[in-house]
Amino acid sequence: MRSVMEREIEVIQSIIKRRRSVFPISFTREEIPVEAIEIILDSANYAPTHKMTQPWRFSVFRNAGKTRFGQELAKQYKAHTPAELFLQKKYDSFGVKFEQSSCVIVLKAQLHPELLPEWEEVAALACAVQNMALTAEALNIGAYWSSPGPVAAMQDFLGLQENEKVYGVFYMGYHNAVPAEAKRTPMALKVKWIEE
């Protein structure tokens, strides 16, 4: 009989290894219950955090709020992109991705420059988002962390607090994506063992 530890390792490794970015085009439009979103967000709260700053901050956009956010993001893209670089396809894609998603979560960090360098707070946020991605995978919810450039110009729209910074958006939705095999080179190529 397998031990509890062996079963737990099997479950967590299975979830980690099958987690993939699932893009909004694969989302089914089925609504994610608020309770499931709260479970995903609660997982974020247990990420490692130096000096217990717990810098992760989230804004959850659903329903009409999500649509309004997508429209504003497209508007900011158009306003801040030189005419020669503007792509109508990209402009249109903001609204489409937001409509395809059940919810969109803005990923922010409350920085504490008097205590820690920014990179440590960003690392904590990234760990929090990984917890979210793994929990979403366990719930059969697709997720994708994106960092659209125009979001940086949306401080007023997002109501950012002092020392708060946006690091992207997290699209989520139930999906019909075909499971993809992980593309990873062997770990042996990335580890150096020093024993003497």
C-alpha positions in Angstrom: 0.0 0.0 0.0 1.3 3.5 -0.9 2.0 5.9 1.8 0.1 9.2 2.2 3.3 11.0 1.1 3.7 8.9 -2.0 0.0 9.7 -3.0 0.5 13.4 -2.3 3.7 13.5 -4.4 1.9 11.7 -7.2 -1.0 14.1 -7.2 1.1 17.3 -7.0 3.5 16.1 -9.7 0.6 15.2 -12.0 -0.9 18.7 -11.7 2.4 20.4 -12.1 3.3 18.4 -15.2 0.0 18.8 -17.0 -0.4 22.5 -16.3 -0.3 24.5 -19.6 -1.1 28.0 -20.7 -4.6 27.7 -22.1 -5.5 30.6 -24.4 -8.9 32.3 -24.6 -9.6 31.0 -28.0 -10.1 27.5 -26.4 -12.4 28.8 -23.7 -16.0 27.5 -23.9 -17.8 30.6 -22.5 -19.1 28.5 -19.5 -19.1 30.7 -16.5 -16.7 30.0 -13.7 -18.6 30.0 -10.4 -17.4 32.7 -7.9 -16.6 30.0 -5.4 -14.1 28.5 -7.8 -12.5 31.9 -8.4 -12.2 32.4 -4.7 -10.5 29.0 -4.2 -8.0 29.9 -6.9 -7.3 33.3 -5.3 -7.0 31.7 -1.8 -4.2 29.5 -3.2 -2.3 32.6 -4.2 -2.3 33.8 -0.6 0.0 30.9 0.4 2.9 31.8 -1.8 6.3 32.5 -0.2 6.9 36.1 0.7 10.0 37.7 2.1 9.4 39.8 5.3 5.8 38.7 5.0 4.9 41.7 2.8 2.4 39.5 0.9 2.6 41.9 -2.1 0.1 40.2 -4.4 -3.0 42.2 -5.2 -5.7 41.2 -7.6 -8.7 42.8 -9.4 -11.3 40.4 -10.7 -13.2 41.5 -13.8 -16.4 39.6 -14.7 -19.5 40.3 -16.8 -19.9 43.9 -17.9 -16.8 44.9 -15.9 -14.7 42.5 -18.0 -16.1 43.9 -21.2 -15.4 47.5 -20.1 -11.9 46.5 -19.2 -11.3 44.9 -22.6 -12.6 48.1 -24.3 -10.4 50.3 -22.2 -7.3 48.2 -22.9 -7.9 48.4 -26.7 -8.4 52.2 -26.3 -5.1 52.5 -24.5 -3.4 50.4 -27.2 -4.7 52.8 -29.9 -3.8 55.9 -27.9 -0.2 54.9 -27.1 0.8 53.1 -30.4 2.3 55.1 -33.2 0.2 54.9 -36.4 2.9 53.0 -38.3 3.0 50.3 -35.6 -0.7 50.1 -35.0 -2.3 46.8 -35.9 -6.1 46.6 -36.2 -5.9 42.8 -35.6 -4.2 43.4 -32.2 -6.6 46.2 -31.3 -9.6 43.9 -32.0 -8.0 41.0 -30.1 -8.3 42.7 -26.8 -12.0 42.8 -26.9 -12.2 39.2 -28.3 -10.0 37.7 -25.6 -12.0 39.4 -22.8 -15.3 38.2 -24.3 -13.9 34.6 -24.6 -12.8 34.6 -21.0 -15.1 33.9 -18.1 -13.1 36.3 -16.0 -9.9 38.3 -16.2 -7.8 39.0 -13.2 -5.4 41.9 -13.0 -2.1 40.9 -11.4 -0.6 43.6 -9.3 2.1 43.9 -6.6 2.1 46.3 -3.7 5.8 47.2 -3.6 7.7 48.0 -0.4 10.9 49.8 -1.6 11.9 50.7 2.0 12.0 46.9 2.8 12.8 44.9 -0.3 14.0 45.3 -3.9 11.3 45.1 -6.5 12.4 41.8 -7.9 11.7 40.0 -4.6 8.1 41.3 -4.6 7.7 40.3 -8.3 9.1 36.8 -7.4 6.5 36.5 -4.7 3.7 37.6 -7.1 4.9 35.0 -9.6 4.8 32.3 -7.0 1.3 33.4 -6.1 0.3 33.2 -9.8 1.8 29.8 -10.1 -0.3 28.7 -7.2 -3.4 30.1 -9.0 -2.4 28.3 -12.2 -2.0 24.9 -10.5 -5.3 25.3 -8.6 -7.0 26.3 -11.8 -5.6 23.1 -13.5 -6.8 21.0 -10.6 -10.3 22.5 -11.2 -10.1 21.9 -15.0 -10.0 25.6 -15.6 -7.8 27.0 -18.3 -5.5 30.0 -17.5 -3.0 32.2 -19.2 -0.8 35.0 -17.8 -0.4 37.8 -20.3 1.3 41.1 -20.0 -0.3 43.4 -22.6 1.7 46.7 -22.9 -1.2 49.1 -22.7 -2.2 47.9 -19.2 0.8 49.9 -17.8 -1.1 53.1 -18.9 -4.3 52.2 -17.0 -3.4 53.3 -13.5 -6.5 55.5 -13.1 -8.9 52.9 -14.6 -7.5 50.2 -12.3 -7.4 52.5 -9.3 -3.8 51.7 -8.4 -2.6 52.6 -4.9 0.7 54.2 -4.0 3.6 51.8 -4.9 1.2 49.4 -6.6 2.3 48.2 -10.0 0.6 46.0 -12.7 2.4 42.9 -14.0 -0.2 41.5 -16.3 -3.6 39.9 -16.6 -4.7 36.3 -16.0 -7.3 35.1 -18.4 -9.4 32.2 -17.1 -12.1 29.9 -18.6 -13.4 26.4 -18.9 -11.9 25.0 -22.1 -11.9 22.3 -24.8 -8.1 22.5 -25.5 -6.5 19.2 -26.4 -3.9 18.3 -23.7 -0.4 19.1 -25.0 2.8 17.3 -24.1 5.3 19.4 -22.2 8.3 20.6 -24.1 11.1 20.5 -21.7 14.8 19.6 -22.1 16.2 17.1 -19.5 16.7 18.5 -16.0 20.2 17.1 -16.1 21.2 19.8 -18.5 20.2 22.5 -16.1 21.6 21.3 -12.8 25.2 21.3 -11.5 25.9 19.1 -8.5 28.8 20.2 -6.2 29.6 17.6 -3.5 33.2 18.3 -2.6 
